[in-house]
Amino acid sequence: MTPNSASGSAWLGPLRAGRSVDAVTDRLVTAIAVGDFSPGERLPPERELAALLGVGRATLRDALSRLRDAGYIETRRGRNGGAVVLEGWGPLSDDAVRRTLVPGWDELVELSDLRCLVESTIARTAAERRTPAHLAAMRAALAEHEAARDAVTARRSDHDLHQAVLDAAGNRHLARLSRELLARMNVGLAIEPVTEELRERAAPQHRALVDAIADGDPERAGAIARAHFTITHDALRHAVERLARRHPDPAEPNLSHTDESTVSVCATR
């Protein structure tokens, strides 16, 4: 994924991308909780992960050490070594989710709404402008995603598929806005959550989206994209719901109320 240049996009919303060791630890724990990094998956190399988070490597190492001590990751040696995720929800998850997602929840709902609208526009435009080369790239990424047997391959092919749609739309400002919206929603990481449940949900939507773009049907492509791009928001919502079940707090968001507008705008034509 391309690092997000969100420093000039404060208007986009509730990202609280702190750079202290505490803040980076919270961001990583939350990213694991929502499925950005899944159990069994290796985290990106330190240099790449530090760039994604916008922090120095010393700060990142201290945060990773905390995750290691808490049992979220372990360091493995060898060719396929690195920091490997062990635990999806552990002893730090409740407080991390409460600090990173809960304070700006209403804004996250609005960002999800905006993201659905933007991605719908991108899909519609791709259906109008796609070329045979764009379609070939989409179909290759789709085939790889459907054949993926691990989260790393699924994540890469998911990115490649949506990048091919962005390329077909042919507008670099829309592409930048797409990346920034994802990062603003997702603790500063322009990475889509990938879990088995989310992959099963995304698979038929991916195929339907490619078919609609190939058919040159902008209305259908836009409607599919609106539904598809609720996935990231739902991953965040499930994390907050899990927190609420574990520690009920009347002061925290009433998700059944705050999500109504997003569901109606994103999922309907």
N, C-alpha and C positions, 0 to 999 in steps of 0.2 A: 504494500500500500504506500501511497505517497504521503509524506508528512503534511499535516495541515498547517497552512499559513494563516492561523486565525487571529494573529495579533491585531490585524486591521479590521476585524469583523466583530467587535464587541457587541454591536447591535443585534447579532444573531442569537444572543440569549445566554442561557444559564451556566455555561461552562465555568467551573471553578477550578482551573488547572493550576493549583498550588504547586510550588517547586521545592518545598521543604521535604525532608525525609518522611515526615508524618503524612503530608498530602500525597506524595508519590506512592507511599504504601497503600493509602486508601484507594487511590486510583487503580492500582494493580489488583488489589483484592476485589474491588467492584467489577473490574473487567473480567476477572475469572468467574465471579458470581453470575454475571449475565451471559457468559458463554463466549466472550471474545477469545479467551484461551481455555481450552477444555482439558480435563484430566487425561493424561497420556500425551498431551501435545507439548512440544518444545517451544519455549518462548523465543522470540527473535534474538539474534546476537546482541550483546550489550550495546554496541555502537548504534545499531539500528533502533533498538528499543529506546535508548536515551534520546535519539532524534525524534522518534514518534511522540515521546512524552514532553519534549522540549526542556530536558534537564541535563545536568552534567553527569558524567559517568560515575563520579564518586558518590553523588546523591543516589543514583540508581543502585549502585552496589549496596549501599546501606539499606535501602528499601528491600532489595532482594534478600539480604541477610535476614531481615525481619520475617519475610515470607518463608524463608527456609526454616527459621527457628519455630515458626507457628505451624509447620507441616504442610504448607501449600505447594512447595516445590522441593525438588532435590537436584543436586548437581551430579550429572553423569559424565563419565570420561569417555574418551574414544571418538571415533569418527562421527558417530551420531549423538555425541554428548551435548552438554549444555544444561540449562535450567529447564527441567521437565515438570509440568504441573501434575500434582498428586491429588489435590482436594479442590472440589468446586465451591463448597460452602464450609468454612471452618470457623475457628474461634474469633477471628477479626471481622468476619463478614457483616454481622449485624450492625456494628458501629460504623463500618466503612460505608455501607449502603445508606445508612441514616444520614451520614455527613455529606455524601456526594450526590445522592439522587433526591432525597426528600425535600431539602430546602427550596429547590427550584422546580418542583414537580409541575406546577401549573404552566410554567414557561416551557418545560419539556413537552407538554401536551401540545402547545401551540407550535413548537418547533416540528413536532411530528406531523402536524397538519400541513405546515409549510413544506416539509420535505415531500409529503405525498403529492402536493400540487406541483412542485418543481419536477419530481421524477415522472409524473404524468405528462408534463410538457415535454420532457426529454424523450419519453417513449413515443409520444405522438409525432414529434419532429423526426425521430429516427425512422418511423414508418413512412414518412414522406420523402426522406432523403437517402435512404439506405442504398448501397450499391452491392453488386455481387460479392465484392471483397469483404464488405462489412458483414454480410450474411454468412459468408464462409467462416469468419472469425467467431461469430456468435454460435454457429453450429458446432464448431470444434470445441469451444469452451463448454457448451451444453453437454456434449458427449463426455468430456472429461469429468464434468461435475456429476453426471449420472453414474459414471463408473467409479467414482472416488471411494476409496476404502478407509480413508483417514481424514481427520479434520484439516490437516495442512493442505492436502490436495483439494479438498472441498472448498476451502477458503480461497485458495489461489484461483481455481477455476470459476468460482462465483465472482471474484474480482474481475477476471478476464472477460466474463460474459457481460457484466455491466459496463466495463470499459469499452467493449465493442459497441454497445448501445450508445454510449456517450460519443464515441467516434462517429457513429452514423448520424447523430444529431448535428455534429459539426459546429458546435459553439463552445469555445474554450471557457467563456464566462459561466455558462450553465454547468460545465464540467467542474469548474472550481467551486461553484456554489454547492453542487452535489456533495463534494468531498467535505466542504466546511460544515455543512449541516450535519453530516454523519458525525464528525468529530465534536461538534458543539453538543450533540445529544449524548455522546458516548465517552465521557471523561477525558476528552482530548485525543482519543484514538480513532482515526478514520478506518476502523475495522468493523466488519459486520459480525455479530454473534453467529457462531456455527455450532449447533448441537444436533444430535440425531433427530430430535423432535422438530427443530426448525428446518433441517434439511428435508425431512419428509413433507413438511408443509410447503417449502419453496419449490420442490421438484416440479410438480405439475404447473405451477405459476411460471417458472422459467420456460418450460416448453411452450406454454400458451403464449407467452410474451414474444418469443422468437417467431412463432407461427404468425402472430398478428402483424409483426413488423415485416416479415417476409411477404405476407399478403398485401402489404401496403394499406393496412386498415388502422388509421390513427385513432379512431374512436375506441376500438377494441383494445389497442395497445395501451392507450391512456388509462382505461378502466382497469386493466390487469395490473398495471404499474401502481395505481392508487391502492389496490388491495395488497399487493406484494410488499410495498414499503411500509406497511404497518408492523412488519416482523421485528425490526429493531426496537421499536417502541414497546411492543408486547414483551420482549425479553427484559427490558427495563422494568416494566410494570410487574412482571412475574417476580422479579427480585424484591420490589417494594412490598408486594402482597405477601411474599414469604416472610419478610421482616415483620409485617403487621400481624401475621398469624402467630409468630413466635413471641412478639412483644406488643400486644394491643395498646395503642395510644390514641385517644380521641383527638389529639392535636395534630396527628399526621394525616396525609391526604386521604380523602374519601374517593377512591379510584373509580367506583361505580358512577360517581357524579362527574369527576373531572375528565373522564375519557369519553363521555357521550358525544361531545362535538367532534372529536377527532375520528371516532368510529364512523359517524354519519357522513362526514366530509370525505374521508379517505376511501371508504368502502363502497360508496354509491356514486352513481354517475351524476 
